[in-house]
Amino acid sequence: MRKHLLLIALLLSTCFAFAQQKQTGMIYGKVTDEKKTPIDLANVAVPGSTFGVTTNARGYYELTLPCDSTWEIVFSYIGYEQKKEFINLKSDEKRKLDIILTSTAQNLPDAVISDRAVDASSLTRLDAKQVTLLPSMGGGIENLIKTLPGVTSNNEMSSQYTVRGGNFDENLIYVNGIEIYRPFLVGSGQQEGLSFVNSSLVSNIEFSAGGFSVEYGDKMSSVLDVTYKRPRETAGSLTLSMLGAEAHVEGATKNEKFSYLVGARYKNTALALSLMDTKGSYHPNFADAQALLNYNFNAKWELSFLGYYSKNQYALRPESGETDFGTINQAMRLKINFDGKETDDYTTGLGAMTLTYKPNNNLNLKLIASAYSTYETETYDITGWYFLGERDLSLGSETSGEVMVYNDVGKHIKHARNAFYAQVYNFDHKGTYAFGNSLMKWGLRFQHQEVDDIVDEWQMIDSAGYSLPHPHDSIGNPQNLNLLPDLDVNTTYKSHNLLSINNLDGFVQNSWTIPCNDDGEFVITGGLRANYWGYNKKVYVSPRAGIAYRPSLEGQELVYRLSGGVYHQTPFYREIRKRDGTLFADSKAQRSYQIVLGNDFKFRAWNRPFILTSEAYFKYFTHVIPYDIDNVKIRYYADQSAKAYATGIDLKVNGEFVKGIDSWASLSLMKTQEDIQGDYYLVDSEGKKLPFYNHSDAAVADTIALGWHDRPSNQLLSFSLFFQDYIPMAPTWHVNMTLTFGTGLPVNANNSDFYYPAGKFNTYRRVDIGFSKQLIYEGSSFKKGNPLNYVKNMFVSFEVFNLLNINNTISYTWVKNTDNKSYGVPNYLTPRYINLKLVMEF
């Protein structure tokens, strides 16, 4: 099968080889600002193609293009207006083209007033085009985020990620200024489906891993701020792959008063899931559609609508599974035969209206009304008969690798009838005012939340006919049923909660740009955020500030940053639900004190531009709600409280490892721990640790506090690489690769009323690679009437996921033998998988 797919890719590229036989010409010149100052690292590119370069330290560039075709060249740099030129070159022609870019500092109130990207916050700007050919099973911009320093994700099936010791619920996501929420009942990556953000619709991506300003809300870890396109002409795209399809269309009227941006996606991962250890009938069907409509009444008034609807369904009839685990001294195999079915359904909708009023170039006022709704159901009845045995690892043995005997035979039963319904209504006002060298921002939001949550799930583990744990046999009284206890289950959750609360929050902040005598500058940002949480009727105040300094050094460009403040994250719902399903009445907002020290250093190596970004941070938490993670499901200990800290260093080097194409490498070192109030373990008179459950009260001699221990997201070291390459003599051939390495995360002991790590997952290692061929570009020409004349760009990509075929563990299934001993059986993620993808842009 894989050989056939490779052959198809090679045949397709050969059939379209004529697309690269064009002769070429060159444009060259200098890019400067209004003061004739050269702009270093300005982008000179043909939109939607692989043709592009950046200017050098003196502002010079050279760009080679196929001749006898009209090309649209875009000159851009952060903080400056884009400039477009149309070029038609003859064979071997060299044409000089000097460009002057105009600063947008004073005429775009929505943009940060800055010169050459000097900003007091630590926002990273990403190019949405890089997502198109990124080899990833998810296919969204979140996979690009996962390659950044400080970001951790050990699950390629999920769009969720953790940042600097936080969890999934601590990340803010905005699309056009509207907050987006993550699913609630999803328990594993294969159930998750599509994330909200459609990469085909994106024009700008900004991400901060901490130390962000008050305008970005109250969560404690990160913010992802996504801006969708503002179309000016008709265009579209279509992507087809073995994992699904997506399409989008965009356009505007001739007078540009009305513009539209519409996208739809479908995803089906059945082929990939069929390769996992659990065999069965997989039916994952995920689909969504969204639209952004804009209408300009005049130069001052504008109305926009963002609509979104998704239907994610996941069904599974498991049949069997076989997993090898253990050590050299005790190699085990778990074999399971299943009966039953799981059906999950997640339906989500969002509608948002934004009215913008711009009375002049310095003032921008917005009113935003949005409604979010989600209805999620989780239903399963699955019975598994498991056979647990030890494998023969004797060298030279005829039965080497096989199970000598299955010593333990048992059964587990899982049942759930869970339903979650939530509605969130937001009414926002946001404003921006630019005056002199200052930029003021403010905002006020009223929020109403409605939640209806039904939890009904339990699990029973049975071995050799006994419910575990089971009492000792009563010899001589086999018929005395009064001596037998009630049937016990391993875990049970049952509740029905209704919640209706009103929240209010607001902020005000100001940024000052202060020139220095040495031609350097300071940018100072300070602000205050206040939050009223209707559940406990308390107000939380969060001051934050940041400062950036860019010295004027000949031949070097440096930016130093220092930011920090207070972050109060109020629970949404999950954090206040206790393990038994009831709500905790005395819940408080989690508080974080953060300080981030950063540096950007621009340099040249091999005569190419690079940027080294480094950040050191320290975060101290109070009123922390402890939790543990099973796959992607977070279970909080809502009635417990802890103090915690996270500290580390993030490094990223970004630049042209291959001339003309950006790549980057990220390295993070991090430590995060917590101390839960009132946690303990039991010891006997000899100081030996006793089981938390199933012990004799007479054996307990003392209780010992657990003290400081690693949090579930503690990952000492992580490294990621996003690498792009091409063949110099054939630039239409591209290679895109992502590499991820992360030390093991903690594993919860899962045998007490408190979270306490008893071990670690194995190291996470994964390489995804894609080989792409640009079949059609804007310089291609076809006979009149050929429908390919409407195609601006076409790529075919041959992708290999998990190239090294490494078994990465995402969670453990706990089984017991007749001695009530628990075994953690690893659940592995996807093995090596091959995907073929076709991308067309119109």
C-alpha positions, 0 to 999 in steps of 0.5 A: 500500500505504502509503495503504491502511494509513493509511486502515485506521488512520483507519477503525479509530479512527473506529469506536471514537470513542465511547470518548472521548465520556465526561464527566469528573470530577476528583480532587485533593489532596496527597501527603506522607510520614509526616512530612507532608513534600510529595513532589515528582514522585510518580506518580499514575496509572491502571495500563495507561492514558494517565491520569497526572500527577506532583505539584508541588514542594508535593506537589499534584496534579490528575487528570481522569478519565472519570466513572461508572466505577471507576478504580484509582489508584496513588500511587508514588515511588521509595523508598516503598510504593505506595498504591492507591485506587479512585475512581468520579466523577460528572459534573463532580465534584471530590473531594479525596484526600490520600495519605501514602506510607510509606518502604520504607527499613527494611523492604525489604532488597532495596532500597537504603536511600535517601531520595528516590532518593539513591544512590551509584551512577549507576543510571537507572530506566526505566518499562517501560510506555514500551516498549509504544508505542515505534516500533522494529523490535526492539520490546524494552527495548533500544531504550529503552536506546539513547536514553540518554546514553553508549549507541550503536547504529547498527543498528536490526535489532539489540538490541546496543549499545555504551556509552562506548567499549566493545563489545557483549561488555562489557555486563552484563544481569541478569534477576531477578539471573541473568546473561544471555548474548548470541549468539555466531555472529550476524553481522548484525542481520537474523540476530539475532532476539529478545533475551532480555528480554520487555518485557511481563513487566517491572516494573522497569528499572535501567541504569548506563553506568559506575561501578557497584558491585561487586554487578554483576559485572566487565564494563567498560561497563554493567549492565542490571538487569531485574526481572520482575513479581510478579502479584497478579491475573489479567491478560494482553496480546496484540500483533499487528503486521506484524513478528510477535506476542506474548502474555502471561498472569499471575495468582496464587491467592487466597491469593497463595502461588503466582503465574505469569508466562508470555510468548511471542513471534514475530518475522518481518522478511521484509517489511522485509528485502525492501526492502533492496538485496540482493533474494532470498527471506528466511525469518527466523523467530524465536520464544521462550517464557519463564515465571516461577513463584513459590511462597511456603511462608510469610512466610520461605521462597519458591521461584521458577523462571525458564525460557526457550527460544528458536528463532531461524532465518534463511534467505536465497537471495539473487538480486541486488543493486545499490548506488550509492556513491562520490563526485561525481568517481567515482560507482560502481555495484556490481551482483551476481547471486547463487547459493546459500543461507545457513541459520542456526540459534540455539537457546537455553535457560535454567533457574534456581531461586531459593530465598529465606529472609527470617528477618526484615525486615532479612535476605534470603538467596538461593540461585540455581542456573542452567543456560544452553545454546546451540547455534548453526549457521551454514551458507552457500555463496554465489557472487556475480558482480559487475559494477563500473562508473562512472556517468555524472553529466554534467548533461543527458546522456541516460544520466545516472545510468547506468553507462557501461561495466562495466570490471571483472567478477569473482566472489566465493565465501563458504563456512561450516560453523560450529557453536558449542555452550556450556553454563554452570552457575552456583551463587550465594549472595546476601545482604542485611542492613540495620542502622541506617543501613547496608545490607550486601550480599554474594555468592559464585558458582561457574561451570562453562563448557563450549564446543565450537566448530567454525570452517570458513569461507573467502572467495575473490575472483576478477576476470576469471578470476584469483584475487586476488592473482594472480602476473604472467603468465609469457609464453612458459611458459603450459603450465608449471604448476610456475610457478603458485602454489597457488590463494589465498583472501582469508580462511580460518578453520578450527579445532575447540576444546574448552574446559572451565573453572571460575570463582569470584567473590565480593563484599562491599559496604556502604552508609552513609546519613549525615544532615547538620546542614543536613537534607542527607545523604551516602550512601557505598558501598564494596566489594571484588570478587574473581574467579578465572579458571580458564583462566589460574588467576589471581585478580583483585581489584577495589575500588570506591567511590561517594559521593552528597551531597544538600544541603538547599537551599530551592526546589532539589533537587540530588544530587552523585555521585562513583564509581569503581574497578577492573573486571576483565573475564575473557574468556568464549571469543570473546576468546581465539580467535585469527584463525586459529581456535586459542586463545591460551594466555596471555590475561589479563583486561582491566582498566579504571580508572574515575572518574565524576562526576555531578549530578542537578538537579531544576527546573521549567520552564513550571510542569512538572517536569524533571531534568537529569542530567550525568556526566563520566567517564574510563576507562583500560584495560590488557591490552585485546584489540583487535578489529574489527566487521563489522555485529554480529560481533566478531573479536578479535585475541586474541594482541595487547594494547593500552592504551586510554582513553575520556573524555567527557560525558553529558547528559540532560534528562528531563521533561514537554515535553508536560504529563503525559507524560515525554520526554527528550533525550540528548547525549554527547561521547566520545573513545576511542583505543588503542595496540596493542603491536607494531603497525606499517606498512611504508615504502619508501626514500622514506617511502611506505607499502607494502601490508602484503601483496603487497609486495617484501621488497627494497622495505621500508626501515623499519617504523613503529609505528602508535601511538594510533588511534581504537577501533572504537566511537569516536563523537565526538558522539551525540544521541537524543530520545525524545518523546511527545505527545497531542492536549489535547482528545483525550488518547486520540491519542498520538504517539511518536517516537525520533530518533537522530544519531551521527557516523561510526564508524571503518572498519578498513583490513582489509589488515593483521595489526592493527586500524587505522582508515582512514576513517569510516562516514557519519553515522548519522541515523534517525527512527522515529515512531508514531501511536497511538489508544487505542480502549478504556480501563478506563472503556469499557463495552459491552453484556452478553456483548460479549467486549470487556468483558474488554479493559481497554485497546486501542491501534492504532498506525501506525508509520513506521520510518526516516521520512526514508528515509536510507541508513545504512551498517552495513558494507562489502563489499570487492571488487577490480578486475584491478589488485588495487585494493579498493573498499569497497561500503556495505551499507545498513540498512533503508529507510523501512518502515510497520508497523501494530500492535494492542495489547490488555491484559486 
